[in-house]
Amino acid sequence: MVAPLAVRLAAQEFLERAGEVLTASAFDAAWRGRLSGTLDLEQYRFQGAAPGLIDTARHDLSNPRLALFLDAQLGEKAYVFAQTRIDRGFDPGLDETEVRVDEYAVRVTPIEGARVHFQIGKFATIVGNWVPRHDAWANPFVTAPLPYENLTGVWDFDIVHSSNQLLQWSHVRTGLSPAVTAVEKQRRLPIVWGPSYAQGAAAFGSFGKFSYALELKNAALSSRPDEWHDGSDARWAHPTLNGRVGFRPNEMWSFGWSASEGSYLRPFAVPLAGHGRGDYRETVLASDAGFAWHHWQAWAEIFATRFAVPGVGDADTFAYYVEAKYKLTPQLFVAARWNQQRFGTIPDRAGDETWGRDTWRLDFAPGYRFTSHMQLKLQYSLRQETGAVLAFAHELAAQLTLRF
């Protein structure tokens, strides 16, 4: 027992000293900057095809990731932040290792004490309540909630010409080979792609118990990471507008209501004759709630989403999740999450037909914080998808995070 404890204390001391070294200030501490980071070592194992945004043909995957964060306060009115990641792709996969800047932004408070802030750059969306706690250290699970990673039959690479085609892309109609299905995964979109680090500008603030946020982005919530850094005129010709209003009646409860609308089609995709990219819109209405009491924390989000599909109609889907976390001790916690997504109907020759596979997933995750710099999480997920080859799919994940 003594040797492991000594190693843990030595590691704790080293990381604390590293934090001091990576902090600097100037002008009598009016300017302050800090470089920090996390090292995530993830392991996945699953039945059948890789779930969600995981990109591999195998049934297991190791996924290391190094994230570096820069935070700088420049006087009383300006704040700068950036995030750089070294990994094998934004989502877990087997691509070559790359260095990528996921976030960079400048935040300005023009008037001291004013209740409005402005931000410009490339940053996470203001929609919902999961994004502010999506990083590996704050998220009690290894994976994202279902609405942020479950792929639908909507593509951004190409357009739908008929309801039958959309039903095939959604895998409602059978007959596609596993090879074709694997290729199609690179084209399908979820409701929200993770934290949605798109480029744009935002204004936000608070008044008493209420808060507000409004942002103009270059890509819709469903857009893939490759699109977030596209600042071309073609992308900005159809910007996305997101908004959120929050209400915190007391320290225990918080509520929020969000809305978003933007074009999900990529600039190179050719719209149906008589239509433009602006007609292919994703509209999202969402609400969220948070709760904290003693050792309990709980969150929930609901998404009502419509993909406008010219030539077919409106493809509607409804998704939600509810999750809770309980601290058994200051270091040990357990979390559980129920996720579900249901799809509406579209007109077809045989009559109205559901345009996607209704899905539910149950996640369970124990976690342990060895120190304020090291955390281990395990996750078990049980998934059921209408029309899937497996009646129930089991998924396992583990994540070790080192924070400095």
C-alpha positions as CSV (number, residue, x, y, z in Angstrom):
1,M,0.0,0.0,0.0
2,V,2.9,2.4,0.8
3,A,4.6,2.2,-2.6
4,P,1.4,3.0,-4.7
5,L,0.5,5.8,-2.4
6,A,4.0,7.3,-2.7
7,V,3.8,7.1,-6.5
8,R,0.4,8.8,-6.5
9,L,1.6,11.6,-4.3
10,A,4.7,12.1,-6.4
11,A,2.6,12.3,-9.6
12,Q,0.2,14.8,-7.9
13,E,3.1,17.0,-6.8
14,F,4.6,16.9,-10.3
15,L,1.4,17.9,-12.0
16,E,0.8,20.7,-9.5
17,R,4.3,22.1,-10.2
18,A,3.7,21.7,-14.0
19,G,0.6,23.9,-13.5
20,E,2.6,26.6,-11.8
21,V,5.3,26.5,-14.6
22,L,2.6,26.8,-17.3
23,T,1.1,29.9,-15.7
24,A,2.4,33.4,-16.4
25,S,1.4,37.0,-15.7
26,A,2.5,40.6,-16.7
27,F,1.6,44.2,-16.0
28,D,1.0,43.6,-12.3
29,A,-1.1,40.5,-13.1
30,A,-3.5,42.5,-15.3
31,W,-2.5,40.1,-18.1
32,R,-2.6,36.4,-17.0
33,G,-2.2,33.3,-19.1
34,R,-2.3,29.6,-18.4
35,L,-1.5,26.5,-20.6
36,S,-3.3,23.4,-19.4
37,G,-4.3,20.1,-20.9
38,T,-5.6,16.6,-20.7
39,L,-4.4,13.2,-21.9
40,D,-7.2,10.7,-22.6
41,L,-6.6,7.0,-23.1
42,E,-9.8,5.4,-24.3
43,Q,-10.7,1.8,-25.1
44,Y,-13.9,0.7,-26.8
45,R,-15.4,-2.7,-27.4
46,F,-18.8,-3.3,-29.1
47,Q,-21.0,-5.9,-30.9
48,G,-21.9,-5.5,-34.5
49,A,-21.0,-2.3,-36.4
50,A,-19.3,0.6,-34.6
51,P,-22.0,2.7,-32.9
52,G,-22.5,6.4,-33.2
53,L,-19.6,8.5,-34.5
54,I,-16.9,5.8,-33.9
55,D,-15.2,5.1,-37.2
56,T,-13.8,1.6,-37.5
57,A,-14.6,-1.8,-39.1
58,R,-13.3,-3.7,-36.1
59,H,-15.1,-4.6,-32.9
60,D,-12.7,-2.8,-30.6
61,L,-10.7,0.4,-30.7
62,S,-8.0,2.2,-28.7
63,N,-8.2,5.9,-28.9
64,P,-5.5,8.2,-27.4
65,R,-6.0,12.0,-27.4
66,L,-3.9,14.9,-26.1
67,A,-5.7,18.3,-25.7
68,L,-4.0,21.5,-24.9
69,F,-5.9,24.6,-23.6
70,L,-4.7,28.2,-23.6
71,D,-6.6,30.7,-21.4
72,A,-5.5,34.3,-21.2
73,Q,-7.1,37.3,-19.5
74,L,-6.0,40.6,-21.1
75,G,-7.0,43.2,-18.7
76,E,-10.5,43.6,-17.5
77,K,-12.2,43.6,-20.9
78,A,-10.6,40.9,-23.1
79,Y,-10.3,37.1,-22.7
80,V,-8.7,34.7,-25.2
81,F,-9.0,30.9,-25.3
82,A,-7.9,28.2,-27.7
83,Q,-7.9,24.4,-27.8
84,T,-5.4,22.2,-29.8
85,R,-5.8,18.4,-30.1
86,I,-3.5,15.7,-31.2
87,D,-5.4,12.6,-32.1
88,R,-6.5,10.3,-34.9
89,G,-9.5,12.4,-35.9
90,F,-12.1,14.4,-34.0
91,D,-14.1,11.3,-33.3
92,P,-12.6,8.0,-32.3
93,G,-11.2,6.2,-35.3
94,L,-8.1,4.8,-37.1
95,D,-7.0,7.8,-39.2
96,E,-3.5,9.0,-39.1
97,T,-2.4,11.2,-36.2
98,E,-3.1,14.9,-36.7
99,V,-2.6,18.2,-34.9
100,R,-5.7,20.3,-35.1
101,V,-6.9,23.6,-33.6
102,D,-10.5,22.9,-32.5
103,E,-11.2,26.2,-30.7
104,Y,-9.9,29.8,-30.8
105,A,-11.8,32.8,-29.8
106,V,-11.7,36.3,-28.3
107,R,-14.2,37.4,-25.8
108,V,-14.8,41.1,-25.0
109,T,-16.8,42.9,-22.3
110,P,-16.9,46.4,-23.7
111,I,-18.2,48.1,-20.6
112,E,-17.0,47.1,-17.2
113,G,-19.9,45.6,-15.2
114,A,-22.1,45.4,-18.3
115,R,-24.3,42.3,-18.7
116,V,-23.3,41.6,-22.3
117,H,-20.2,39.9,-23.7
118,F,-19.2,39.5,-27.3
119,Q,-17.2,36.6,-28.7
120,I,-15.8,35.8,-32.1
121,G,-13.8,32.8,-33.4
122,K,-14.4,29.1,-33.5
123,F,-16.1,27.7,-30.4
124,A,-18.7,25.3,-29.1
125,T,-22.3,26.0,-29.6
126,I,-24.5,27.7,-26.9
127,V,-27.4,25.3,-27.5
128,G,-28.3,22.9,-24.6
129,N,-26.6,22.1,-21.3
130,W,-24.4,19.2,-22.3
131,V,-21.8,21.2,-24.2
132,P,-20.5,23.2,-21.2
133,R,-19.7,19.9,-19.5
134,H,-18.7,17.8,-22.6
135,D,-14.9,17.5,-21.9
136,A,-13.6,14.2,-20.5
137,W,-13.0,15.5,-17.0
138,A,-16.5,16.9,-16.5
139,N,-18.6,14.4,-18.5
140,P,-19.4,11.5,-16.1
141,F,-19.6,9.2,-19.2
142,V,-17.2,8.2,-21.8
143,T,-19.5,8.8,-24.7
144,A,-21.9,11.7,-25.6
145,P,-25.7,11.5,-25.2
146,L,-27.6,9.9,-28.1
147,P,-28.7,13.1,-29.8
148,Y,-25.1,14.2,-30.2
149,E,-23.9,11.1,-31.9
150,N,-26.7,8.9,-33.3
151,L,-26.6,9.1,-37.1
152,T,-29.7,9.7,-39.2
153,G,-30.4,9.0,-42.9
154,V,-29.9,12.6,-43.8
155,W,-26.7,13.3,-45.9
156,D,-24.8,16.5,-46.5
157,F,-22.7,15.0,-49.4
158,D,-25.7,14.5,-51.7
159,I,-29.4,15.2,-52.0
160,V,-32.4,12.9,-51.7
161,H,-34.5,12.5,-54.9
162,S,-37.3,10.3,-53.5
163,S,-38.7,9.0,-50.3
164,N,-37.5,5.5,-51.2
165,Q,-33.9,6.8,-51.4
166,L,-34.2,8.4,-48.0
167,L,-35.5,5.2,-46.5
168,Q,-32.5,3.4,-48.0
169,W,-30.1,5.9,-46.6
170,S,-31.8,5.5,-43.2
171,H,-31.4,1.7,-43.5
172,V,-35.1,1.3,-43.1
173,R,-35.2,-0.5,-46.4
174,T,-32.9,-3.6,-46.4
175,G,-30.6,-4.9,-49.1
176,L,-27.5,-2.8,-48.7
177,S,-24.2,-4.7,-48.3
178,P,-22.1,-4.2,-45.2
179,A,-19.4,-2.5,-47.4
180,V,-21.9,0.0,-48.7
181,T,-23.3,0.6,-45.2
182,A,-19.8,1.4,-44.0
183,V,-19.2,3.9,-46.7
184,E,-22.6,5.6,-46.0
185,K,-21.6,6.2,-42.4
186,Q,-19.2,8.9,-43.7
187,R,-22.1,10.8,-45.1
188,R,-24.9,10.6,-42.5
189,L,-25.6,13.3,-39.9
190,P,-26.8,13.3,-36.3
191,I,-29.0,16.0,-34.8
192,V,-25.9,17.7,-33.2
193,W,-22.4,16.7,-34.0
194,G,-20.8,16.7,-30.6
195,P,-20.0,20.2,-29.3
196,S,-20.3,21.8,-32.8
197,Y,-17.1,23.9,-32.8
198,A,-18.2,26.0,-35.8
199,Q,-16.9,29.5,-36.7
200,G,-18.9,32.5,-35.9
201,A,-19.8,35.3,-33.4
202,A,-21.9,35.3,-30.2
203,A,-23.4,37.7,-27.7
204,F,-24.4,36.5,-24.3
205,G,-25.0,37.7,-20.7
206,S,-27.4,37.5,-17.8
207,F,-30.0,39.6,-15.9
208,G,-30.8,38.4,-12.5
209,K,-32.1,34.8,-12.7
210,F,-32.2,34.9,-16.5
211,S,-29.4,34.4,-19.1
212,Y,-29.3,34.7,-22.8
213,A,-27.0,33.7,-25.7
214,L,-27.2,34.3,-29.4
215,E,-24.7,33.1,-32.0
216,L,-24.3,33.2,-35.8
217,K,-22.3,30.3,-37.1
218,N,-21.0,29.1,-40.5
219,A,-22.4,25.6,-40.1
220,A,-25.6,23.9,-38.9
221,L,-25.6,21.9,-35.6
222,S,-25.5,18.7,-37.5
223,S,-22.5,19.6,-39.6
224,R,-19.3,17.5,-39.4
225,P,-16.0,18.7,-38.0
226,D,-14.5,19.2,-41.5
227,E,-17.1,21.9,-42.1
228,W,-16.5,23.9,-38.9
229,H,-13.3,25.5,-40.1
230,D,-14.6,26.3,-43.6
231,G,-14.8,30.1,-43.7
232,S,-15.6,30.3,-47.5
233,D,-18.2,32.7,-48.9
234,A,-20.2,29.6,-50.0
235,R,-20.5,28.4,-46.4
236,W,-21.3,31.9,-45.1
237,A,-23.9,32.4,-47.8
238,H,-26.3,30.3,-45.6
239,P,-25.3,30.9,-42.0
240,T,-26.8,29.2,-39.0
241,L,-28.6,31.2,-36.2
242,N,-28.7,29.7,-32.7
243,G,-30.2,31.1,-29.5
244,R,-30.8,30.1,-25.9
245,V,-32.6,31.5,-23.0
246,G,-31.8,30.2,-19.5
247,F,-33.6,30.5,-16.1
248,R,-32.1,29.6,-12.7
249,P,-34.8,30.0,-10.0
250,N,-32.3,28.9,-7.3
251,E,-29.0,27.2,-6.8
252,M,-30.7,23.8,-7.1
253,W,-32.4,24.1,-10.5
254,S,-31.6,25.4,-13.9
255,F,-33.7,25.5,-17.1
256,G,-33.0,26.4,-20.7
257,W,-34.7,26.8,-24.1
258,S,-32.8,26.7,-27.4
259,A,-33.6,27.1,-31.1
260,S,-31.4,26.7,-34.2
261,E,-31.9,27.0,-37.9
262,G,-29.3,26.6,-40.7
263,S,-28.5,24.7,-44.0
264,Y,-27.2,21.2,-43.5
265,L,-26.1,20.7,-47.1
266,R,-22.4,21.1,-48.0
267,P,-21.6,23.8,-50.6
268,F,-20.5,21.3,-53.3
269,A,-23.8,19.3,-53.2
270,V,-26.1,20.2,-56.1
271,P,-29.7,21.0,-54.9
272,L,-32.8,19.6,-56.6
273,A,-33.9,21.6,-59.7
274,G,-35.8,24.7,-58.6
275,H,-34.2,24.7,-55.1
276,G,-31.2,26.2,-53.4
277,R,-29.0,25.2,-50.5
278,G,-31.1,27.4,-48.3
279,D,-34.1,25.1,-48.8
280,Y,-32.2,22.2,-47.1
281,R,-32.5,23.4,-43.6
282,E,-32.2,21.8,-40.2
283,T,-34.5,23.4,-37.6
284,V,-34.0,22.4,-33.9
285,L,-36.1,23.3,-30.9
286,A,-34.7,22.1,-27.6
287,S,-35.2,22.4,-23.9
288,D,-32.9,21.4,-21.0
289,A,-32.9,21.1,-17.3
290,G,-30.3,20.7,-14.6
291,F,-30.5,19.7,-10.9
292,A,-28.0,19.6,-8.0
293,W,-28.6,18.6,-4.4
294,H,-26.0,17.3,-2.0
295,H,-24.4,14.3,-3.7
296,W,-26.8,14.3,-6.6
297,Q,-26.6,15.9,-10.0
298,A,-29.0,15.4,-12.9
299,W,-29.5,16.7,-16.4
300,A,-31.9,16.3,-19.2
301,E,-32.3,17.6,-22.8
302,I,-35.1,17.3,-25.4
303,F,-34.7,17.9,-29.1
304,A,-37.4,18.3,-31.7
305,T,-35.7,18.4,-35.1
306,R,-36.9,18.9,-38.6
307,F,-34.7,18.3,-41.7
308,A,-36.3,19.9,-44.8
309,V,-36.0,17.6,-47.7
310,P,-37.2,19.1,-51.0
311,G,-39.0,16.6,-53.2
312,V,-39.9,14.4,-50.1
313,G,-41.1,16.7,-47.3
314,D,-40.1,17.3,-43.7
315,A,-38.2,14.5,-42.0
316,D,-38.9,15.0,-38.3
317,T,-37.2,13.3,-35.3
318,F,-37.5,13.6,-31.6
319,A,-34.7,12.7,-29.2
320,Y,-34.0,13.1,-25.5
321,Y,-31.9,11.8,-22.6
322,V,-32.0,11.9,-18.8
323,E,-28.9,11.3,-16.8
324,A,-28.0,11.4,-13.1
325,K,-24.7,11.2,-11.2
326,Y,-24.3,10.3,-7.5
327,K,-21.1,10.8,-5.5
328,L,-20.7,7.7,-3.2
329,T,-17.5,9.2,-1.8
330,P,-15.4,12.4,-2.6
331,Q,-13.6,10.2,-5.2
332,L,-16.1,7.5,-6.3
333,F,-19.2,8.3,-8.3
334,V,-21.7,6.4,-10.4
335,A,-23.8,7.7,-13.3
336,A,-26.8,6.4,-15.3
337,R,-28.3,7.8,-18.5
338,W,-31.4,6.9,-20.5
339,N,-31.4,7.9,-24.2
340,Q,-34.0,7.6,-26.9
341,Q,-34.7,8.8,-30.4
342,R,-37.8,8.3,-32.5
343,F,-38.5,9.2,-36.1
344,G,-41.6,10.7,-37.8
345,T,-43.1,9.5,-41.1
346,I,-42.7,10.6,-44.7
347,P,-45.0,10.0,-47.6
348,D,-44.2,6.9,-49.7
349,R,-46.0,4.9,-52.4
350,A,-47.2,2.4,-49.9
351,G,-48.3,5.1,-47.5
352,D,-46.6,7.0,-44.7
353,E,-43.5,5.3,-43.4
354,T,-41.1,5.9,-40.5
355,W,-38.0,7.4,-42.0
356,G,-35.5,6.2,-39.4
357,R,-34.8,3.4,-36.9
358,D,-36.2,4.2,-33.5
359,T,-33.5,3.7,-31.0
360,W,-33.0,3.6,-27.2
361,R,-29.8,3.2,-25.2
362,L,-29.1,2.7,-21.5
363,D,-25.7,3.9,-20.2
364,F,-24.1,3.0,-16.8
365,A,-20.8,4.5,-15.7
366,P,-18.8,4.2,-12.5
367,G,-15.9,6.6,-12.1
368,Y,-13.0,7.2,-9.7
369,R,-10.9,10.3,-9.2
370,F,-7.5,9.1,-7.9
371,T,-6.3,12.7,-7.4
372,S,-7.4,16.1,-8.7
373,H,-5.3,15.3,-11.8
374,M,-6.3,11.7,-12.6
375,Q,-9.6,10.0,-13.3
376,L,-10.8,6.6,-14.5
377,K,-14.3,6.0,-16.0
378,L,-15.9,2.7,-17.2
379,Q,-19.1,2.5,-19.2
380,Y,-21.5,-0.2,-20.2
381,S,-24.2,0.5,-22.7
382,L,-27.2,-1.5,-23.8
383,R,-28.7,-0.5,-27.2
384,Q,-31.8,-1.5,-29.0
385,E,-32.5,-0.3,-32.6
386,T,-35.6,-1.2,-34.6
387,G,-34.7,-3.4,-37.6
388,A,-31.1,-4.0,-36.5
389,V,-29.4,-7.4,-37.0
390,L,-28.9,-7.7,-33.2
391,A,-31.9,-7.4,-31.0
392,F,-29.7,-5.9,-28.3
393,A,-26.2,-4.6,-28.7
394,H,-23.7,-4.4,-25.8
395,E,-21.0,-1.8,-25.7
396,L,-18.1,-1.3,-23.3
397,A,-15.8,1.7,-22.9
398,A,-13.0,2.8,-20.6
399,Q,-11.3,6.2,-20.3
400,L,-8.3,7.2,-18.2
401,T,-7.8,11.0,-18.1
402,L,-4.7,12.8,-16.8
403,R,-5.2,16.6,-16.3
404,F,-2.4,19.1,-15.9
